[in-house]
Amino acid sequence: MNSHLAAHANYPADRRGSYDETTRRNESAGLLARRLTRRTSLMLALVLSLALWSAIWTTIGWFASALAGVT
C-alpha cells in the first residue's frame, strides 16, 4: 500500500525519525506525578477513614462504660 494513501499513524516505522524523547520523558513525569497524587489521596482517605472509625468505636466504648457504671 502506498504511504500517501493511508495515515502516517498506521506506519510506526515512518515516524522513527520524528521521535522526540524529551516529550516522552515529560509525559512520563506527568503520569508519575498523577499516580503519586492519586496514591497520596487514597492513602489520606484511608488514614482519615481509620481515624473516624477509631473515634466512633472509642465513643461507643465510653458510652458503654458509662452505662455499665450507672446501672
N, C-alpha and C positions, 0 to 999 in steps of 0.2 A: 504494500500500500504506500502510496506517495505521502510523505510527511506534510505536504502542503494541503492535503485533503482532510486531515484529521487534526485535532487539537494537540498542541505540544504536551499537554498534561498526560496524554496517553503514551508518551515516549520518554521515560525517565533517562534513557541514555543520551537523548538530545540535550538534556538540561545539565549534564555533568559540568560543563564549563561555567555555568551561571550559579553554581552552588556558593553560597555565602555563609561561611562558618560563624561569623560574628552574629549574624541574625539568628542562627540556630542556637548559639550559646545564650543569647539574650532571651530567647523563648524558653529555654531550659531553666534559666534562672527565675523567670516569671512563674513558670509552672511549679518550681520548687518552693517559691515564696507562697503561692496559693496553697500548696499542700501543707506547708508548715502552719499557715494561718488557719486552715481547716482543722488540722490536728490539734493546734493550740486551743481553738474554740471548743472542740469536742472534749478535750481534757478539762477545760474550765467548766463546761456544763456538767461533766461527771463529778468534779470536786464539789461544785455548788449543790448538786443533787444529793450527794452523800452528806454534806453538811446539813442540808434541810432535813433529810431523814433522821440524822443523828439528833437534831434539835426536837423533832417530833417525838421520837422514842424517849428522849430524856424528859420531855414534858409529860408524856404518858406515865413514865415511871414516877415522877414527882406526884402526879395526881393519885396514882395507885397507892403510893406510900402514905400520902396524906389521908386518903380514905381508910386505909388499913389502920392507921394510928388513931383515927377518930372513933371507929366502931369498936 
